[in-house]
């Protein structure tokens, strides 16, 4: 008998919880306001961001590789890194520009 009563009490507690959540959801749903803007295309769709060009990617990668290589090869590590970074950036940008032009053809 006590087991049956405990099950009924648990069922009632469960139903009270469900009812209270439904009440909260109904209140939230009734208080939400929707604003519709018409005639404005910028609000409807965000502008698509363009990625990096191949020339820019090549310049950055070339600068990094050139700086590391220059620092390792030259006895004056700072000077070698600067020279290698500049040379790598130039070569990387040039290679990327060639790839960009082939892509556009």
MMTF fields as JSON, N, C-alpha, C and O atoms, coordinates in Angstrom:
{
  "mmtfVersion": "1.0.0",
  "mmtfProducer": "UNKNOWN",
  "numBonds": 419,
  "numAtoms": 420,
  "numGroups": 105,
  "numChains": 1,
  "numModels": 1,
  "chainsPerModel": [1],
  "groupsPerChain": [105],
  "chainIdList": ["A"],
  "bondAtomList": [4, 2, 8, 6, 12, 10, 16, 14, 20, 18, 24, 22, 28, 26, 32, 30, 36, 34, 40, 38, 44, 42, 48, 46, 52, 50, 56, 54, 60, 58, 64, 62, 68, 66, 72, 70, 76, 74, 80, 78, 84, 82, 88, 86, 92, 90, 96, 94, 100, 98, 104, 102, 108, 106, 112, 110, 116, 114, 120, 118, 124, 122, 128, 126, 132, 130, 136, 134, 140, 138, 144, 142, 148, 146, 152, 150, 156, 154, 160, 158, 164, 162, 168, 166, 172, 170, 176, 174, 180, 178, 184, 182, 188, 186, 192, 190, 196, 194, 200, 198, 204, 202, 208, 206, 212, 210, 216, 214, 220, 218, 224, 222, 228, 226, 232, 230, 236, 234, 240, 238, 244, 242, 248, 246, 252, 250, 256, 254, 260, 258, 264, 262, 268, 266, 272, 270, 276, 274, 280, 278, 284, 282, 288, 286, 292, 290, 296, 294, 300, 298, 304, 302, 308, 306, 312, 310, 316, 314, 320, 318, 324, 322, 328, 326, 332, 330, 336, 334, 340, 338, 344, 342, 348, 346, 352, 350, 356, 354, 360, 358, 364, 362, 368, 366, 372, 370, 376, 374, 380, 378, 384, 382, 388, 386, 392, 390, 396, 394, 400, 398, 404, 402, 408, 406, 412, 410, 416, 414],
  "bondOrderList": [1, 1, 1, 1, 1, 1, 1, 1, 1, 1, 1, 1, 1, 1, 1, 1, 1, 1, 1, 1, 1, 1, 1, 1, 1, 1, 1, 1, 1, 1, 1, 1, 1, 1, 1, 1, 1, 1, 1, 1, 1, 1, 1, 1, 1, 1, 1, 1, 1, 1, 1, 1, 1, 1, 1, 1, 1, 1, 1, 1, 1, 1, 1, 1, 1, 1, 1, 1, 1, 1, 1, 1, 1, 1, 1, 1, 1, 1, 1, 1, 1, 1, 1, 1, 1, 1, 1, 1, 1, 1, 1, 1, 1, 1, 1, 1, 1, 1, 1, 1, 1, 1, 1, 1],
  "groupList": [{"groupName": "UNK", "atomNameList": ["N", "CA", "C", "O"], "elementList": ["N", "C", "C", "O"], "formalChargeList": [0, 0, 0, 0], "bondAtomList": [1, 0, 2, 1, 3, 2], "bondOrderList": [1, 1, 2], "singleLetterCode": "X", "chemCompType": "L-PEPTIDE LINKING"}],
  "groupTypeList": [0, 0, 0, 0, 0, 0, 0, 0, 0, 0, 0, 0, 0, 0, 0, 0, 0, 0, 0, 0, 0, 0, 0, 0, 0, 0, 0, 0, 0, 0, 0, 0, 0, 0, 0, 0, 0, 0, 0, 0, 0, 0, 0, 0, 0, 0, 0, 0, 0, 0, 0, 0, 0, 0, 0, 0, 0, 0, 0, 0, 0, 0, 0, 0, 0, 0, 0, 0, 0, 0, 0, 0, 0, 0, 0, 0, 0, 0, 0, 0, 0, 0, 0, 0, 0, 0, 0, 0, 0, 0, 0, 0, 0, 0, 0, 0, 0, 0, 0, 0, 0, 0, 0, 0, 0],
  "groupIdList": [1, 2, 3, 4, 5, 6, 7, 8, 9, 10, 11, 12, 13, 14, 15, 16, 17, 18, 19, 20, 21, 22, 23, 24, 25, 26, 27, 28, 29, 30, 31, 32, 33, 34, 35, 36, 37, 38, 39, 40, 41, 42, 43, 44, 45, 46, 47, 48, 49, 50, 51, 52, 53, 54, 55, 56, 57, 58, 59, 60, 61, 62, 63, 64, 65, 66, 67, 68, 69, 70, 71, 72, 73, 74, 75, 76, 77, 78, 79, 80, 81, 82, 83, 84, 85, 86, 87, 88, 89, 90, 91, 92, 93, 94, 95, 96, 97, 98, 99, 100, 101, 102, 103, 104, 105],
  "secStructList": [7, 2, 2, 2, 2, 2, 2, 2, 2, 2, 2, 2, 2, 2, 2, 2, 2, 2, 2, 2, 2, 2, 2, 2, 2, 2, 2, 2, 2, 2, 2, 7, 7, 7, 7, 7, 7, 7, 1, 7, 2, 2, 2, 2, 1, 7, 7, 7, 7, 7, 7, 7, 7, 2, 2, 2, 2, 2, 2, 2, 2, 2, 2, 2, 2, 2, 2, 2, 2, 2, 2, 2, 2, 1, 1, 1, 2, 2, 2, 2, 2, 2, 2, 2, 2, 2, 2, 2, 2, 2, 2, 2, 2, 2, 2, 2, 2, 2, 2, 2, 2, 2, 2, 2, 7],
  "xCoordList": [0.816, 0.0, 0.869, 0.584, 1.941, 2.837, 3.584, 3.887, 3.874, 4.577, 3.683, 4.143, 2.412, 1.463, 1.327, 1.291, 1.25, 1.132, 2.397, 2.313, 3.563, 4.82, 4.891, 5.368, 4.417, 4.413, 3.475, 3.799, 2.307, 1.355, 1.925, 1.765, 2.596, 3.211, 4.305, 4.42, 5.101, 6.158, 5.56, 6.073, 4.471, 3.803, 3.229, 3.309, 2.654, 2.076, 3.176, 2.994, 4.301, 5.41, 5.953, 6.292, 6.024, 6.506, 5.553, 5.994, 4.241, 3.261, 3.286, 3.119, 3.492, 3.594, 4.783, 4.695, 5.901, 7.095, 6.836, 7.232, 6.173, 5.864, 4.931, 5.133, 3.901, 2.953, 3.623, 3.34, 4.512, 5.177, 6.088, 6.183, 6.755, 7.607, 6.767, 7.171, 5.603, 4.735, 4.233, 4.091, 3.969, 3.535, 4.642, 4.385, 5.86, 7.0, 7.218, 7.442, 7.153, 7.35, 6.248, 6.517, 5.014, 3.915, 4.119, 3.84, 4.607, 4.872, 5.984, 5.879, 7.047, 8.157, 7.712, 8.105, 6.903, 6.452, 5.561, 5.62, 4.735, 3.828, 4.556, 4.05, 5.73, 6.443, 7.453, 8.019, 7.693, 8.662, 8.053, 6.888, 8.864, 8.44, 9.356, 10.569, 8.772, 9.54, 9.444, 8.35, 10.597, 10.642, 11.042, 12.068, 10.235, 10.507, 10.89, 10.165, 12.033, 12.507, 12.355, 12.88, 11.644, 11.436, 12.184, 12.33, 12.654, 13.318, 14.784, 15.401, 15.348, 16.759, 17.447, 17.269, 18.229, 18.888, 20.074, 20.454, 20.669, 21.828, 21.431, 22.236, 20.205, 19.759, 19.408, 19.507, 19.005, 18.571, 19.75, 19.708, 20.785, 21.92, 23.218, 23.46, 24.033, 25.32, 26.228, 26.172, 27.058, 27.946, 28.95, 29.498, 29.18, 30.114, 31.539, 31.921, 32.317, 33.702, 34.553, 34.418, 35.424, 36.343, 37.543, 37.964, 38.083, 39.273, 40.514, 40.444, 41.638, 42.91, 43.202, 42.863, 43.837, 44.275, 45.481, 46.116, 45.772, 46.93, 48.231, 49.204, 48.242, 49.441, 49.687, 50.827, 48.625, 48.776, 49.213, 50.097, 48.587, 48.982, 50.439, 51.188, 50.833, 52.216, 53.199, 54.277, 52.842, 53.728, 53.915, 55.03, 52.846, 52.936, 53.723, 54.608, 53.399, 54.116, 55.585, 56.469, 55.839, 57.219, 58.01, 59.182, 57.387, 58.078, 58.445, 59.545, 57.535, 57.814, 58.928, 59.85, 58.833, 59.855, 61.199, 62.243, 61.167, 62.405, 63.067, 64.291, 62.265, 62.828, 63.473, 64.561, 62.82, 63.397, 64.666, 65.675, 64.61, 65.776, 66.93, 68.073, 66.637, 67.671, 68.315, 69.525, 67.505, 68.051, 68.941, 69.932, 68.603, 69.401, 70.694, 71.723, 70.643, 71.797, 72.823, 74.022, 72.384, 73.297, 73.854, 73.176, 75.112, 75.738, 75.106, 74.983, 74.705, 73.987, 72.491, 71.874, 71.928, 70.58, 69.507, 68.614, 69.581, 68.594, 68.622, 67.584, 69.835, 69.989, 69.505, 68.804, 69.887, 69.479, 67.98, 67.4, 67.352, 65.897, 65.201, 64.212, 65.722, 65.111, 65.274, 64.312, 66.484, 66.742, 65.963, 65.348, 65.989, 65.254, 63.757, 63.074, 63.242, 61.806, 61.382, 60.346, 62.19, 61.868, 61.949, 61.083, 63.011, 63.158, 62.034, 61.478, 61.705, 60.637, 59.284, 58.473, 59.034, 57.766, 57.645, 56.582, 58.734, 58.703, 58.478, 57.656, 59.215, 59.044, 57.666, 57.046, 57.182, 55.856, 54.752, 53.802, 54.867, 53.861, 53.878, 52.826, 55.071, 55.171, 54.569, 53.842, 54.869, 54.311, 52.797, 52.081, 52.307, 50.861, 50.177, 49.064, 50.821, 50.238, 50.126, 49.15, 51.133, 51.075, 49.914, 49.184, 49.738, 48.627, 47.285, 46.33, 47.195, 45.965, 45.616, 44.459, 46.623, 46.356, 45.934, 45.092, 46.508, 46.086, 44.672, 43.921, 44.312, 42.957, 41.911, 40.818, 42.237, 41.297, 41.142, 40.225, 42.021, 41.952, 40.902, 40.712],
  "yCoordList": [-1.182, 0.0, 1.259, 2.223, 1.233, 2.385, 2.576, 3.701, 1.469, 1.556, 2.225, 3.048, 1.869, 2.461, 3.955, 4.756, 4.335, 5.746, 6.519, 7.66, 5.901, 6.558, 6.77, 7.805, 5.788, 5.941, 7.059, 7.838, 7.141, 8.197, 9.574, 10.535, 9.658, 10.927, 11.343, 12.516, 10.374, 10.664, 11.11, 12.029, 10.458, 10.817, 12.23, 12.997, 12.571, 13.909, 14.974, 16.056, 14.679, 15.629, 15.844, 16.96, 14.761, 14.851, 15.713, 16.552, 15.502, 16.269, 17.739, 18.608, 18.033, 19.424, 20.111, 21.269, 19.385, 19.939, 20.242, 21.294, 19.319, 19.515, 20.706, 21.534, 20.794, 21.898, 23.247, 24.227, 23.289, 24.561, 24.98, 26.166, 24.014, 24.34, 24.824, 25.735, 24.216, 24.66, 26.076, 26.862, 26.402, 27.75, 28.765, 29.838, 28.43, 29.318, 29.512, 30.633, 28.44, 28.536, 29.372, 30.134, 29.234, 30.022, 31.505, 32.341, 31.839, 33.245, 33.803, 34.922, 33.03, 33.493, 33.668, 34.627, 32.756, 32.821, 34.044, 34.674, 34.374, 35.51, 36.848, 37.853, 36.888, 38.152, 38.428, 39.52, 37.474, 37.697, 38.592, 38.443, 39.521, 40.431, 40.241, 40.094, 40.247, 40.079, 41.366, 41.885, 41.884, 43.087, 42.697, 42.049, 43.09, 42.775, 44.063, 45.055, 44.042, 45.189, 44.872, 43.869, 45.715, 45.492, 46.535, 47.685, 46.109, 47.039, 47.258, 48.158, 46.478, 46.618, 45.292, 44.334, 45.242, 43.986, 43.69, 42.528, 44.719, 44.479, 43.784, 43.053, 43.999, 43.334, 41.875, 41.032, 41.582, 40.222, 39.27, 38.152, 39.7, 38.815, 39.561, 40.655, 38.954, 39.557, 39.444, 38.445, 40.446, 40.363, 39.23, 39.028, 38.505, 37.389, 37.93, 38.742, 37.457, 37.911, 37.126, 35.91, 37.844, 37.184, 36.677, 37.276, 35.577, 35.02, 35.724, 36.658, 35.266, 35.84, 35.42, 34.312, 36.318, 35.949, 35.026, 34.947, 34.35, 33.443, 34.224, 33.733, 35.438, 36.272, 36.641, 36.619, 36.978, 37.324, 36.108, 36.205, 34.962, 33.74, 33.398, 33.028, 33.525, 33.233, 34.16, 33.729, 35.436, 36.406, 36.07, 36.134, 35.72, 35.411, 34.124, 34.07, 33.099, 31.826, 31.991, 31.487, 32.694, 32.922, 33.715, 33.423, 34.714, 35.507, 34.657, 34.778, 33.809, 32.942, 31.955, 31.798, 31.29, 30.302, 30.984, 30.48, 32.123, 32.855, 33.351, 33.312, 33.815, 34.304, 33.171, 33.34, 32.034, 30.898, 30.412, 30.159, 30.282, 29.82, 30.811, 30.409, 32.095, 33.123, 33.135, 33.324, 32.932, 32.91, 31.699, 31.783, 30.576, 29.365, 29.404, 28.895, 30.003, 29.979, 31.054, 30.776, 32.256, 33.377, 33.326, 32.902, 33.771, 33.801, 34.871, 34.695, 35.98, 37.023, 36.724, 37.106, 36.05, 35.503, 36.56, 36.316, 37.705, 38.757, 39.293, 39.448, 39.578, 40.075, 39.053, 39.391, 37.802, 36.738, 36.551, 36.281, 36.696, 36.549, 37.671, 37.439, 38.888, 40.026, 39.873, 40.024, 39.575, 39.44, 38.261, 38.372, 37.132, 35.954, 36.188, 35.726, 36.899, 37.203, 38.071, 37.831, 39.097, 39.979, 39.247, 39.398, 38.444, 37.7, 36.671, 36.509, 35.982, 34.982, 35.595, 35.024, 36.769, 37.446, 37.852, 37.71, 38.354, 38.746, 37.559, 37.615, 36.479, 35.289, 34.663, 34.23, 34.612, 34.044, 34.864, 34.308, 36.18, 37.046, 36.887, 36.855, 36.787, 36.598, 35.275, 35.222, 34.206, 32.903, 32.912, 32.371, 33.523, 33.608, 34.425, 34.095, 35.49, 36.31, 35.521, 35.657, 34.693, 33.85, 32.873, 32.659, 32.278, 31.339, 32.045, 31.483, 33.28, 34.046, 34.321, 34.196, 34.699, 34.998, 33.756, 33.842, 32.583, 31.345, 30.96, 30.404, 31.253, 30.917, 31.773, 31.291, 33.035, 33.95, 33.715, 34.253, 32.925, 32.712, 31.712, 31.416],
  "zCoordList": [0.0, 0.0, 0.0, -0.71, 0.814, 0.877, -0.44, -0.836, -1.11, -2.391, -3.428, -4.22, -3.416, -4.359, -4.085, -5.019, -2.813, -2.462, -2.85, -3.304, -2.673, -3.032, -4.543, -5.009, -5.3, -6.764, -7.189, -8.085, -6.544, -6.887, -6.527, -7.28, -5.36, -4.967, -5.95, -6.303, -6.384, -7.356, -8.681, -9.32, -9.095, -10.349, -10.259, -11.218, -9.113, -8.934, -8.925, -9.484, -8.302, -8.279, -9.69, -10.082, -10.43, -11.813, -12.644, -13.431, -12.465, -13.231, -12.834, -13.69, -11.55, -11.103, -11.757, -12.165, -11.854, -12.481, -13.955, -14.457, -14.642, -16.063, -16.236, -17.125, -15.381, -15.484, -15.231, -15.919, -14.24, -13.951, -15.109, -15.426, -15.736, -16.884, -18.062, -18.783, -18.255, -19.344, -19.093, -20.03, -17.843, -17.496, -17.766, -18.312, -17.389, -17.625, -19.119, -19.574, -19.874, -21.326, -21.977, -22.906, -21.498, -22.056, -21.78, -22.64, -20.582, -20.259, -21.134, -21.636, -21.318, -22.156, -23.596, -24.261, -24.073, -25.467, -25.695, -26.752, -24.697, -24.858, -24.756, -25.256, -24.121, -23.957, -25.062, -25.111, -25.945, -27.018, -28.091, -28.46, -28.58, -29.635, -30.829, -30.681, -31.992, -33.211, -34.011, -34.234, -34.446, -35.261, -36.669, -36.877, -37.627, -39.021, -39.731, -39.67, -40.404, -41.15, -42.626, -43.109, -43.335, -44.758, -45.566, -45.15, -46.728, -47.624, -47.314, -47.884, -46.445, -46.107, -46.361, -45.609, -47.42, -47.774, -46.862, -46.714, -46.245, -45.388, -44.093, -43.516, -43.627, -42.407, -42.681, -41.789, -43.89, -44.214, -44.353, -43.841, -45.031, -45.264, -44.959, -45.469, -44.129, -43.817, -45.037, -45.754, -45.282, -46.439, -46.265, -45.181, -47.332, -47.285, -47.277, -48.119, -46.304, -46.194, -47.173, -47.315, -47.836, -48.757, -47.986, -46.996, -48.446, -47.823, -48.319, -49.118, -47.838, -48.259, -49.689, -50.104, -50.44, -51.777, -51.65, -50.598, -52.714, -52.687, -52.554, -51.982, -53.086, -52.957, -51.493, -51.029, -50.77, -49.355, -48.546, -47.695, -48.817, -48.115, -48.4, -47.496, -49.658, -50.032, -49.358, -48.948, -49.235, -48.585, -47.106, -46.589, -46.441, -45.007, -44.784, -43.929, -45.549, -45.397, -45.771, -45.078, -46.86, -47.29, -46.272, -46.034, -45.667, -44.66, -43.451, -42.912, -43.031, -41.888, -42.166, -41.366, -43.311, -43.665, -43.907, -43.493, -44.572, -44.828, -43.558, -43.436, -42.614, -41.35, -40.564, -40.012, -40.51, -39.784, -40.462, -39.804, -41.774, -42.514, -42.383, -42.166, -42.514, -42.395, -41.027, -40.904, -39.994, -38.638, -38.417, -37.691, -39.034, -38.861, -39.672, -39.227, -40.852, -41.751, -41.393, -41.39, -41.095, -40.855, -39.434, -38.498, -39.297, -37.973, -37.091, -35.878, -37.708, -36.978, -37.134, -38.128, -36.158, -36.277, -36.569, -37.381, -35.933, -36.148, -37.564, -38.207, -38.045, -39.414, -40.428, -41.382, -40.214, -41.13, -41.16, -42.211, -40.005, -39.951, -40.709, -41.405, -40.57, -41.275, -42.779, -43.532, -43.213, -44.649, -45.217, -46.277, -44.512, -44.981, -45.013, -45.928, -44.025, -43.996, -45.151, -45.771, -45.449, -46.575, -47.908, -48.77, -48.066, -49.315, -49.464, -50.55, -48.379, -48.431, -48.707, -49.436, -48.121, -48.372, -49.841, -50.446, -50.403, -51.814, -52.728, -53.642, -52.478, -53.32, -53.132, -54.104, -51.898, -51.644, -52.278, -52.83, -52.206, -52.826, -54.337, -54.974, -54.909, -56.353, -56.8, -57.792, -56.068, -56.404, -56.247, -57.09, -55.174, -54.968, -56.039, -56.45, -56.502, -57.567, -58.861, -59.597, -59.136, -60.326, -60.211, -61.179, -59.035, -58.837, -58.932, -59.469, -58.414, -58.53, -59.986, -60.388, -60.776, -62.181, -62.944, -63.838, -62.604, -63.265, -62.863, -63.665, -61.629, -61.154, -61.868, -62.167, -62.142, -62.775, -64.275, -64.894, -64.856, -66.312, -66.674, -67.853]
}
